[in-house]
């Protein structure tokens, strides 16, 4: 550590009492000082001091002061600070004051520190911030890396402490995030009600205790709507993040995951979403398959693979609980036959399926998901019966059922198995994958 003070003075008085005990009252003044501590990546300039010193009587409570116009850490974070200095013991001083982050003018930090010289330098520090609202511009100003554009704001505050004893530094901090909101316009991603209390047990290594929790009230990505998300995590060393578990409500059911660590080699990730009692009609709506109503739930798992910006579904499946069926009423079932020529051999079967799906009571249901490039393949299997008479009759010469007009009584199906294959656009998910790639990079 190096320091320079172009202007410095020492004044005071020195006396001996009748017992030849020295009585000292002194005042140290210094101005325009600079301090350089490369080992701590810390630099200070514009340092002004006024420190009173008394011996042996340290109970006079004469307060000094200090100010530093510019204090930087790692050449990134720039502060100013000022406060009071009070001698509380022969080798002990109390320092209290405030710190301003120059890049976020609304953020104020108050602190109290005790410094004493007993077998070397020792110090303690306790600090807390005010409640401050941060937005995207504020974060850009304190993080040197280029960030992905997003609209967000949140209220944050923190409190922490540091101890330097026997040449060992120990730090900790509690960071509170309240009522956060994030919007990414290019992916239609919105998250609201973001709240967290993050307990860091080492500020220099940026390490947290296990089991930190972040909650999000709502997440929306186009038609996908998620509620009550809860993420348990550990910040391991400032460069590694362990997601211990994710839980959220989707389609009025529950989804959870196992653990996953960021980053991973080759920037590839595999995560399975375990689904419990998702409402099938909500699922069909949110995936953009059908406008559906009805009842019935599905369980299963959806493995998701992320690799260098690409997101894929790998043989995900959901199925109804055995012995517990439901009803599905689909408004736009005609999309099944959209673009299929009337003379296509499969048209009659697809036409029957789309008519049945307008009001279908199923005993058993299964959905299988796979993706290929920008297309999501959904295979839907339903076993049950239409709740109404269908305008179809069996024609022997045709070898199957054909649609008939209102002059025919139609057919009442007592049991039928429907297999419907859908190809849905996956572009929005791909855009979100590219956004994740940018964030990870």
C-alpha positions in Angstrom: 0.0 0.0 0.0 1.3 3.5 -0.9 0.0 6.9 0.2 0.9 10.5 -0.5 -0.4 13.7 1.1 0.9 16.9 -0.5 -0.5 18.9 2.4 -0.2 17.7 5.9 0.3 19.2 9.4 0.5 18.1 13.0 -0.3 20.5 15.8 -1.1 20.2 19.5 0.3 20.3 23.0 2.5 18.2 25.2 2.7 18.4 29.0 4.1 16.4 31.9 2.0 16.3 35.1 3.5 16.1 38.6 4.0 12.4 38.2 5.9 13.0 35.0 3.0 11.4 33.0 2.8 12.9 29.5 -0.4 14.6 28.5 -0.8 14.8 24.8 -3.5 16.6 22.7 -2.7 16.6 19.0 -4.5 17.3 15.7 -3.4 15.7 12.4 -4.6 17.4 9.3 -3.9 16.1 5.7 -5.4 17.1 2.4 -5.4 16.1 -1.3 -4.2 12.6 -0.4 -3.9 9.6 -2.6 -3.8 5.9 -1.5 -3.0 3.0 -3.8 -3.5 -0.7 -2.7 -3.0 -2.9 -5.8 -3.2 -6.1 -3.7 -6.8 -5.1 -2.9 -7.5 -3.5 -6.3 -8.4 -0.3 -4.5 -7.4 3.3 -5.2 -8.4 6.5 -3.5 -7.9 10.2 -4.3 -9.0 13.5 -2.9 -8.5 12.3 0.6 -8.8 14.9 3.4 -8.3 14.0 7.1 -8.7 15.8 10.4 -7.9 13.4 13.3 -7.7 14.5 16.9 -5.5 12.3 19.2 -5.3 12.4 23.0 -3.1 10.6 25.5 -3.8 9.2 28.1 -7.2 10.8 28.4 -9.3 9.4 25.5 -12.7 10.4 26.9 -12.8 13.9 25.5 -15.1 12.9 22.6 -13.5 15.4 20.3 -14.6 14.4 16.8 -12.6 14.6 13.6 -13.7 14.1 10.1 -12.6 12.7 6.7 -13.7 12.8 3.1 -12.6 10.9 -0.1 -13.9 12.4 -3.3 -13.1 9.3 -5.4 -12.6 5.7 -4.3 -12.5 2.9 -6.9 -12.4 -0.9 -6.6 -11.2 -3.1 -9.5 -11.3 0.0 -11.7 -15.0 -0.5 -12.1 -16.9 0.6 -9.0 -16.4 4.2 -8.1 -17.5 5.8 -4.8 -17.2 8.9 -2.7 -17.3 8.9 1.1 -17.2 11.2 4.1 -17.7 10.8 7.8 -16.6 11.3 11.4 -13.6 10.0 13.3 -13.6 9.6 17.1 -10.8 8.2 19.3 -12.4 5.7 21.8 -9.3 4.2 23.2 -5.5 4.5 23.4 -5.2 2.6 20.1 -8.8 2.5 19.0 -10.9 4.7 16.7 -14.5 4.8 15.7 -15.3 5.8 12.1 -18.9 6.4 10.9 -20.2 8.0 7.8 -21.8 7.5 4.4 -20.8 6.2 1.0 -22.2 7.2 -2.4 -22.0 5.1 -5.5 -21.1 7.7 -8.2 -22.9 5.7 -10.9 -26.1 5.4 -9.0 -26.8 8.7 -7.2 -29.9 7.5 -5.3 -28.0 4.7 -3.6 -26.7 5.6 -0.1 -24.7 3.5 2.3 -24.3 4.2 6.0 -21.6 2.5 8.0 -19.9 2.3 11.4 -16.4 1.0 11.8 -14.1 0.3 14.7 -10.3 0.3 14.0 -7.8 -0.7 16.6 -4.0 -1.3 16.7 -3.4 -4.3 18.9 -0.7 -6.6 17.5 -1.2 -5.1 14.1 -4.2 -3.5 12.3 -7.7 -4.8 13.2 -11.0 -3.5 12.1 -14.7 -4.2 12.1 -17.3 -2.7 9.7 -21.2 -2.8 9.7 -23.1 -1.2 6.9 -26.6 -0.9 5.4 -28.1 0.8 2.4 -31.3 2.7 1.8 -34.2 1.2 -0.2 -33.4 2.2 -3.8 -35.2 1.6 -7.1 -32.9 0.2 -9.8 -33.5 0.0 -13.5 -31.7 -1.3 -16.5 -29.5 1.8 -16.9 -28.4 1.6 -13.3 -27.2 -2.0 -13.7 -25.5 -1.1 -17.0 -23.5 1.6 -15.2 -22.1 -0.8 -12.6 -21.5 -3.9 -14.7 -18.8 -3.6 -17.4 -20.1 -6.4 -19.6 -22.5 -5.6 -22.4 -26.0 -6.6 -21.2 -29.0 -7.8 -23.2 -31.6 -5.0 -23.5 -34.4 -5.4 -21.1 -36.9 -3.1 -19.3 -36.8 -3.8 -15.5 -37.0 -2.2 -12.2 -36.8 -3.5 -8.7 -36.3 -2.2 -5.1 -33.2 -3.4 -3.4 -31.4 -2.8 -0.1 -28.6 -4.5 1.7 -26.9 -4.8 5.0 -23.6 -6.5 5.8 -20.4 -6.6 7.8 -16.7 -7.1 7.5 -14.1 -8.2 10.0 -10.3 -7.9 9.6 -8.6 -9.8 12.5 -5.2 -11.4 12.6 -4.6 -10.5 9.0 -7.7 -12.4 7.9 -10.7 -10.7 6.3 -14.2 -12.1 6.7 -17.2 -10.5 5.0 -20.9 -11.2 4.7 -24.0 -9.4 3.3 -27.8 -9.8 3.0 -29.2 -8.5 -0.2 -33.0 -8.0 -0.5 -34.8 -7.7 -3.8 -38.4 -6.6 -3.7 -41.2 -6.2 -6.3 -39.0 -6.7 -9.3 -40.3 -6.6 -12.9 -38.5 -7.6 -16.1 -39.7 -7.3 -19.7 -37.7 -8.4 -22.8 -39.6 -7.0 -25.8 -37.9 -9.1 -28.5 -39.1 -12.3 -26.9 -42.3 -11.1 -25.2 -40.9 -12.3 -21.9 -42.4 -10.7 -18.8 -41.7 -11.5 -15.1 -43.4 -9.7 -12.3 -43.3 -9.9 -8.5 -39.6 -10.9 -8.2 -38.5 -11.2 -4.6 -35.4 -12.6 -2.9 -33.2 -12.4 0.2 -29.7 -13.5 -0.8 -27.3 -14.3 2.1 -23.7 -13.9 0.9 -21.0 -15.4 3.2 -18.0 -14.0 1.2 -18.2 -10.8 -0.8 -14.7 -11.1 -2.3 -15.4 -14.6 -3.7 -19.1 -13.7 -4.1 -20.2 -16.9 -2.4 -23.6 -17.5 -0.8 -25.0 -20.0 1.7 -26.9 -23.0 0.2 -30.6 -22.8 -0.2 -31.1 -19.2 -1.3 -34.6 -18.6 -2.6 -35.9 -16.4 -5.4 -39.7 -16.2 -6.0 -41.5 -14.8 -9.0 -45.3 -14.2 -9.0 -45.9 -14.5 -12.7 -43.9 -15.3 -15.9 -45.3 -14.9 -19.4 -43.7 -15.8 -22.7 -46.3 -15.2 -25.4 -49.1 -17.7 -24.5 -47.2 -19.5 -21.8 -48.2 -18.4 -18.4 -46.4 -19.5 -15.2 -47.3 -18.5 -11.6 -45.7 -18.8 -8.2 -42.2 -19.8 -9.4 -39.7 -20.6 -6.6 -36.0 -21.1 -7.4 -33.6 -22.5 -4.8 -30.0 -21.8 -5.6 -26.4 -21.4 -4.4 -23.8 -18.9 -5.7 -20.8 -21.1 -5.4 -17.8 -18.9 -6.2 -19.0 -15.9 -8.2 -18.5 -17.8 -11.5 -20.6 -20.8 -10.8 -24.4 -21.0 -10.0 -26.1 -24.1 -8.7 -29.8 -24.2 -9.3 -30.9 -26.7 -6.6 -34.6 -26.9 -7.6 -37.2 -25.0 -9.6 -41.0 -25.2 -8.8 -43.9 -23.4 -10.4 -47.5 -23.6 -11.2 -48.4 -24.1 -14.9 -51.7 -25.0 -16.4 -53.2 -25.1 -12.9 -50.8 -27.9 -12.0 -47.3 -28.2 -10.5 -44.0 -28.4 -12.3 -40.6 -29.1 -10.7 -37.0 -29.9 -11.7 -33.9 -31.5 -10.4 -30.6 -29.5 -9.9 -28.5 -28.0 -12.6 -25.2 -26.1 -12.5 -24.2 -23.0 -14.6 -22.0 -22.9 -16.6 -21.3 -26.3 -18.0 -18.7 -27.6 -20.5 -19.6 -27.0 -24.2 -22.4 -24.7 -23.1 -24.8 -27.6 -23.1 -27.6 -28.2 -20.6 -30.2 -31.0 -19.9 -33.1 -30.3 -17.6 -36.2 -32.4 -17.0 -39.5 -30.8 -16.0 -41.7 -33.1 -13.9 -45.3 -32.3 -14.4 -48.1 -33.0 -11.9 -51.8 -32.6 -12.7 -51.6 -30.1 -15.6 -55.0 -29.3 -17.0 -55.0 -30.7 -20.6 -57.2 -27.9 -22.1 -54.9 -25.2 -20.6 -51.9 -27.0 -22.0 -53.4 -27.2 -25.5 -54.2 -23.5 -25.4 -50.8 -22.3 -24.1 -48.9 -24.4 -26.6 -50.9 -22.9 -29.4 -52.5 -26.2 -30.4 -56.2 -25.6 -29.9 -58.7 -23.3 -28.2 -60.0 -25.8 -25.8 -62.3 -26.1 -22.7 -63.1 -29.0 -20.5 -61.7 -31.0 -17.6 -59.0 -33.6 -16.9 -55.3 -33.5 -15.9 -52.0 -34.9 -17.2 -48.8 -36.1 -15.5 -45.4 -36.9 -16.8 -42.1 -35.3 -17.7 -40.7 -33.0 -20.4 -36.9 -33.2 -21.0 -35.5 -30.0 -22.4 -32.1 -29.8 -24.1 -30.3 -26.5 -24.5 -27.1 -26.3 -26.6 -25.4 -23.1 -27.8 -28.7 -21.2 -28.3 -30.8 -24.1 -29.4 -33.7 -25.4 -27.3 -35.2 -28.8 -28.0 -37.8 -31.1 -26.5 -36.6 -34.7 -26.2 -39.4 -37.2 -26.2 -41.5 -35.5 -23.5 -44.7 -37.2 -22.5 -47.8 -36.5 -20.4 -50.6 -38.9 -19.6 -53.8 -38.9 -17.7 -54.1 -40.6 -14.3 -55.4 -44.2 -14.8 -59.1 -44.4 -14.0 -59.5 -40.6 -14.1 -60.6 -39.3 -17.5 -62.0 -36.0 -18.6 -63.7 -33.9 -21.2 -62.2 -31.8 -24.0 -64.2 -29.3 -26.1 -62.1 -27.9 -28.9 -63.4 -24.8 -30.9 -60.8 -24.8 -33.7 -60.5 -28.5 -34.3 -60.8 -27.9 -38.1 -57.1 -27.0 -38.1 -56.5 -30.8 -38.2 -57.8 -30.9 -41.8 -56.4 -27.5 -42.9 -54.5 -28.0 -46.1 -55.5 -31.6 -46.5 -57.0 -32.3 -50.0 -60.5 -34.0 -50.0 -59.2 -36.8 -52.1 -56.4 -37.6 -49.7 -57.0 -41.2 -48.3 -56.5 -39.9 -44.7 -58.9 -36.9 -45.1 -62.0 -38.9 -43.9 -60.2 -40.2 -40.8 -58.9 -36.7 -39.9 -62.4 -35.2 -40.6 -63.9 -37.7 -38.2 -61.3 -36.9 -35.6 -61.8 -33.1 -35.8 -65.5 -33.5 -35.5 -65.2 -35.8 -32.5 -62.8 -33.4 -30.7 -65.5 -30.7 -30.7 -66.9 -32.5 -27.6 -65.1 -35.6 -26.5 -65.2 -37.6 -23.3 -61.9 -39.4 -22.8 -61.0 -42.3 -20.5 -57.3 -42.0 -21.2 -55.1 -39.4 -22.8 -51.4 -39.0 -23.8 -49.4 -36.2 -25.3 -45.8 -36.8 -26.7 -43.5 -33.8 -27.5 -40.5 -33.6 -29.8 -39.0 -30.7 -31.6 -37.0 -30.5 -34.8 -35.4 -27.1 -35.7 -38.2 -24.5 -35.6 -41.1 -27.0 -35.4 -42.7 -28.7 -32.3 -44.2 -32.1 -33.0 -47.1 -32.9 -30.7 -48.7 -36.4 -30.9 -52.1 -36.5 -29.0 -53.7 -39.8 -28.3 -57.2 -40.0 -26.8 -59.3 -43.0 -25.9 -63.0 -42.5 -25.2 -66.1 -41.5 -27.1 -67.8 -38.4 -28.6 -70.4 -37.0 -26.3 -72.8 -36.4 -29.2 -73.9 -38.1 -32.4 -71.5 -37.4 -35.2 -72.6 -36.7 -38.8 -70.7 -39.7 -40.1 -71.9 -43.1 -41.4 -70.0 -46.2 -42.3 -69.8 -46.8 -46.1 -68.8 -50.4 -47.0 -67.8 -49.4 -50.5 -65.5 -46.7 -49.1 -64.2 -49.0 -46.3 -64.7 -46.4 -43.6 -66.8 -43.6 -42.2 -67.7 -40.6 -44.3 -69.4 -37.3 -43.5 -73.2 -37.1 -44.2 -75.7 -34.3 -44.2 -78.5 -33.5 -41.8 -80.9 -35.9 -43.5 -78.9 -38.8 -42.0 -79.2 -39.7 -38.3 -75.4 -40.0 -38.1 -73.6 -42.4 -35.7 -73.2 -42.7 -31.9 -69.7 -43.9 -31.2 -69.4 -45.9 -28.0 -65.6 -46.2 -28.1 -63.0 -44.6 -30.3 -59.2 -44.0 -30.3 -58.0 -40.7 -31.7 -54.5 -40.1 -32.9 -53.7 -36.5 -33.8 -50.4 -35.3 -35.0 -49.7 -31.5 -34.8 -46.8 -29.5 -36.0 -46.6 -26.2 -34.1 -44.3 -23.2 -34.7 -41.3 -23.2 -32.4 -39.9 -19.8 -33.4 -40.7 -18.0 -30.2 -38.9 -20.7 -28.2 -35.9 -20.5 -30.5 -35.8 -16.7 -30.0 -35.8 -17.3 -26.2 -32.9 -19.8 -26.7 -30.9 -17.2 -28.4 -31.6 -14.8 -25.6 -30.3 -17.4 -23.1 -27.2 -17.8 -25.2 -26.5 -14.1 -25.1 -27.0 -14.0 -21.3 -24.7 -17.0 -20.7 -22.0 -15.5 -22.9 
